[in-house]
Amino acid sequence: MSGPLPAERAPAKADQIYEYLRRAIVRLELPPGAAVQEKEIAERFHVSRTPVREALQRLAEEDLVDILPHSGTWVSRISFTVAEEGFVLRRALEVESVRRAADLMTEPDGDALVASVARMRVILLENRLEDYLEEDDAFHGLIAHISGYPRIWKFINLAKVHLDRMRQLSAPLPGHLAEVTEQHAAIAHALTRGNAMQAELAMRIHLDSSFAVMAAMHRDSTTFSSEDSAPRQTRLRTG
């Protein structure tokens, strides 16, 4: 019988590195074009490069990093085409999810949605825009859970990662997140009333208008787009 894996080779360590880097990429702490240094990451997590490479390979499969043999690894540019594809998939799944959720709502479910919207308002008041996306996702993930199809949110998360980076870019736009918050409130209100048609309409308005903002922003600036050429040499901060 084989013994336990060394700590640094344990799958959990590669998972930890993957989650850390994925979150940093989505939150734009590692911006598109940033160089990802295997040595720095290995030192940060006190591991060899093996779990680092495993994590980077997973990120490459999501098109979040570009691994160039004998050259290096960079955070990928944001692909508008991939982001738009993620939006189309997300909209189809979320419309079905919210419609089902309306028929299955309980009073505690409604309280949880209202509480999530309240937390969004606190985040805006405290100007913690970098935290908004996670609460936003928690709200939508809760709807998927209520619908009885919690795996829907797993599929959406995989499809929308480029979209998430565009969402993070759009967060500072004046008034944008305040409008998004009221759209969330409209969805929650329709769900607590068990009105499937109104919940579906509110979800469509929310998703379509948010994507329209991101599409307009993309047209105005291609700073981080995949059409740009050489990657920027921004190094991962380890402090």
Secondary structure as a PSIPRED ss2 file (coil, helix, strand):
# PSIPRED VFORMAT (PSIPRED V4.0)

   1 M C   1.000  0.000  0.000
   2 S C   1.000  0.000  0.000
   3 G C   1.000  0.000  0.000
   4 P C   1.000  0.000  0.000
   5 L C   1.000  0.000  0.000
   6 P C   1.000  0.000  0.000
   7 A H   0.000  1.000  0.000
   8 E H   0.000  1.000  0.000
   9 R H   0.000  1.000  0.000
  10 A C   1.000  0.000  0.000
  11 P H   0.000  1.000  0.000
  12 A H   0.000  1.000  0.000
  13 K H   0.000  1.000  0.000
  14 A H   0.000  1.000  0.000
  15 D H   0.000  1.000  0.000
  16 Q H   0.000  1.000  0.000
  17 I H   0.000  1.000  0.000
  18 Y H   0.000  1.000  0.000
  19 E H   0.000  1.000  0.000
  20 Y H   0.000  1.000  0.000
  21 L H   0.000  1.000  0.000
  22 R H   0.000  1.000  0.000
  23 R H   0.000  1.000  0.000
  24 A H   0.000  1.000  0.000
  25 I H   0.000  1.000  0.000
  26 V H   0.000  1.000  0.000
  27 R C   1.000  0.000  0.000
  28 L C   1.000  0.000  0.000
  29 E C   1.000  0.000  0.000
  30 L C   1.000  0.000  0.000
  31 P C   1.000  0.000  0.000
  32 P C   1.000  0.000  0.000
  33 G C   1.000  0.000  0.000
  34 A C   1.000  0.000  0.000
  35 A E   0.000  0.000  1.000
  36 V E   0.000  0.000  1.000
  37 Q C   1.000  0.000  0.000
  38 E H   0.000  1.000  0.000
  39 K H   0.000  1.000  0.000
  40 E H   0.000  1.000  0.000
  41 I H   0.000  1.000  0.000
  42 A H   0.000  1.000  0.000
  43 E H   0.000  1.000  0.000
  44 R H   0.000  1.000  0.000
  45 F H   0.000  1.000  0.000
  46 H C   1.000  0.000  0.000
  47 V C   1.000  0.000  0.000
  48 S C   1.000  0.000  0.000
  49 R H   0.000  1.000  0.000
  50 T H   0.000  1.000  0.000
  51 P H   0.000  1.000  0.000
  52 V H   0.000  1.000  0.000
  53 R H   0.000  1.000  0.000
  54 E H   0.000  1.000  0.000
  55 A H   0.000  1.000  0.000
  56 L H   0.000  1.000  0.000
  57 Q H   0.000  1.000  0.000
  58 R H   0.000  1.000  0.000
  59 L H   0.000  1.000  0.000
  60 A H   0.000  1.000  0.000
  61 E H   0.000  1.000  0.000
  62 E C   1.000  0.000  0.000
  63 D C   1.000  0.000  0.000
  64 L C   1.000  0.000  0.000
  65 V E   0.000  0.000  1.000
  66 D E   0.000  0.000  1.000
  67 I E   0.000  0.000  1.000
  68 L E   0.000  0.000  1.000
  69 P C   1.000  0.000  0.000
  70 H C   1.000  0.000  0.000
  71 S C   1.000  0.000  0.000
  72 G E   0.000  0.000  1.000
  73 T E   0.000  0.000  1.000
  74 W E   0.000  0.000  1.000
  75 V E   0.000  0.000  1.000
  76 S C   1.000  0.000  0.000
  77 R C   1.000  0.000  0.000
  78 I E   0.000  0.000  1.000
  79 S C   1.000  0.000  0.000
  80 F H   0.000  1.000  0.000
  81 T H   0.000  1.000  0.000
  82 V H   0.000  1.000  0.000
  83 A H   0.000  1.000  0.000
  84 E H   0.000  1.000  0.000
  85 E H   0.000  1.000  0.000
  86 G H   0.000  1.000  0.000
  87 F H   0.000  1.000  0.000
  88 V H   0.000  1.000  0.000
  89 L H   0.000  1.000  0.000
  90 R H   0.000  1.000  0.000
  91 R H   0.000  1.000  0.000
  92 A H   0.000  1.000  0.000
  93 L H   0.000  1.000  0.000
  94 E H   0.000  1.000  0.000
  95 V H   0.000  1.000  0.000
  96 E H   0.000  1.000  0.000
  97 S H   0.000  1.000  0.000
  98 V H   0.000  1.000  0.000
  99 R H   0.000  1.000  0.000
 100 R H   0.000  1.000  0.000
 101 A H   0.000  1.000  0.000
 102 A H   0.000  1.000  0.000
 103 D H   0.000  1.000  0.000
 104 L H   0.000  1.000  0.000
 105 M C   1.000  0.000  0.000
 106 T C   1.000  0.000  0.000
 107 E H   0.000  1.000  0.000
 108 P H   0.000  1.000  0.000
 109 D H   0.000  1.000  0.000
 110 G H   0.000  1.000  0.000
 111 D H   0.000  1.000  0.000
 112 A H   0.000  1.000  0.000
 113 L H   0.000  1.000  0.000
 114 V H   0.000  1.000  0.000
 115 A H   0.000  1.000  0.000
 116 S H   0.000  1.000  0.000
 117 V H   0.000  1.000  0.000
 118 A H   0.000  1.000  0.000
 119 R H   0.000  1.000  0.000
 120 M H   0.000  1.000  0.000
 121 R H   0.000  1.000  0.000
 122 V H   0.000  1.000  0.000
 123 I H   0.000  1.000  0.000
 124 L H   0.000  1.000  0.000
 125 L H   0.000  1.000  0.000
 126 E C   1.000  0.000  0.000
 127 N C   1.000  0.000  0.000
 128 R C   1.000  0.000  0.000
 129 L H   0.000  1.000  0.000
 130 E H   0.000  1.000  0.000
 131 D H   0.000  1.000  0.000
 132 Y H   0.000  1.000  0.000
 133 L H   0.000  1.000  0.000
 134 E H   0.000  1.000  0.000
 135 E H   0.000  1.000  0.000
 136 D H   0.000  1.000  0.000
 137 D H   0.000  1.000  0.000
 138 A H   0.000  1.000  0.000
 139 F H   0.000  1.000  0.000
 140 H H   0.000  1.000  0.000
 141 G H   0.000  1.000  0.000
 142 L H   0.000  1.000  0.000
 143 I H   0.000  1.000  0.000
 144 A H   0.000  1.000  0.000
 145 H H   0.000  1.000  0.000
 146 I H   0.000  1.000  0.000
 147 S C   1.000  0.000  0.000
 148 G C   1.000  0.000  0.000
 149 Y C   1.000  0.000  0.000
 150 P C   1.000  0.000  0.000
 151 R H   0.000  1.000  0.000
 152 I H   0.000  1.000  0.000
 153 W H   0.000  1.000  0.000
 154 K H   0.000  1.000  0.000
 155 F H   0.000  1.000  0.000
 156 I H   0.000  1.000  0.000
 157 N H   0.000  1.000  0.000
 158 L H   0.000  1.000  0.000
 159 A H   0.000  1.000  0.000
 160 K C   1.000  0.000  0.000
 161 V H   0.000  1.000  0.000
 162 H H   0.000  1.000  0.000
 163 L H   0.000  1.000  0.000
 164 D H   0.000  1.000  0.000
 165 R H   0.000  1.000  0.000
 166 M H   0.000  1.000  0.000
 167 R H   0.000  1.000  0.000
 168 Q H   0.000  1.000  0.000
 169 L H   0.000  1.000  0.000
 170 S H   0.000  1.000  0.000
 171 A C   1.000  0.000  0.000
 172 P C   1.000  0.000  0.000
 173 L C   1.000  0.000  0.000
 174 P C   1.000  0.000  0.000
 175 G C   1.000  0.000  0.000
 176 H H   0.000  1.000  0.000
 177 L H   0.000  1.000  0.000
 178 A H   0.000  1.000  0.000
 179 E H   0.000  1.000  0.000
 180 V H   0.000  1.000  0.000
 181 T H   0.000  1.000  0.000
 182 E H   0.000  1.000  0.000
 183 Q H   0.000  1.000  0.000
 184 H H   0.000  1.000  0.000
 185 A H   0.000  1.000  0.000
 186 A H   0.000  1.000  0.000
 187 I H   0.000  1.000  0.000
 188 A H   0.000  1.000  0.000
 189 H H   0.000  1.000  0.000
 190 A H   0.000  1.000  0.000
 191 L H   0.000  1.000  0.000
 192 T H   0.000  1.000  0.000
 193 R C   1.000  0.000  0.000
 194 G C   1.000  0.000  0.000
 195 N C   1.000  0.000  0.000
 196 A H   0.000  1.000  0.000
 197 M H   0.000  1.000  0.000
 198 Q H   0.000  1.000  0.000
 199 A H   0.000  1.000  0.000
 200 E H   0.000  1.000  0.000
 201 L H   0.000  1.000  0.000
 202 A H   0.000  1.000  0.000
 203 M H   0.000  1.000  0.000
 204 R H   0.000  1.000  0.000
 205 I H   0.000  1.000  0.000
 206 H H   0.000  1.000  0.000
 207 L H   0.000  1.000  0.000
 208 D H   0.000  1.000  0.000
 209 S H   0.000  1.000  0.000
 210 S H   0.000  1.000  0.000
 211 F H   0.000  1.000  0.000
 212 A H   0.000  1.000  0.000
 213 V H   0.000  1.000  0.000
 214 M H   0.000  1.000  0.000
 215 A H   0.000  1.000  0.000
 216 A H   0.000  1.000  0.000
 217 M H   0.000  1.000  0.000
 218 H H   0.000  1.000  0.000
 219 R H   0.000  1.000  0.000
 220 D H   0.000  1.000  0.000
 221 S C   1.000  0.000  0.000
 222 T C   1.000  0.000  0.000
 223 T C   1.000  0.000  0.000
 224 F C   1.000  0.000  0.000
 225 S E   0.000  0.000  1.000
 226 S C   1.000  0.000  0.000
 227 E C   1.000  0.000  0.000
 228 D C   1.000  0.000  0.000
 229 S C   1.000  0.000  0.000
 230 A C   1.000  0.000  0.000
 231 P C   1.000  0.000  0.000
 232 R C   1.000  0.000  0.000
 233 Q C   1.000  0.000  0.000
 234 T C   1.000  0.000  0.000
 235 R E   0.000  0.000  1.000
 236 L C   1.000  0.000  0.000
 237 R C   1.000  0.000  0.000
 238 T C   1.000  0.000  0.000
 239 G C   1.000  0.000  0.000
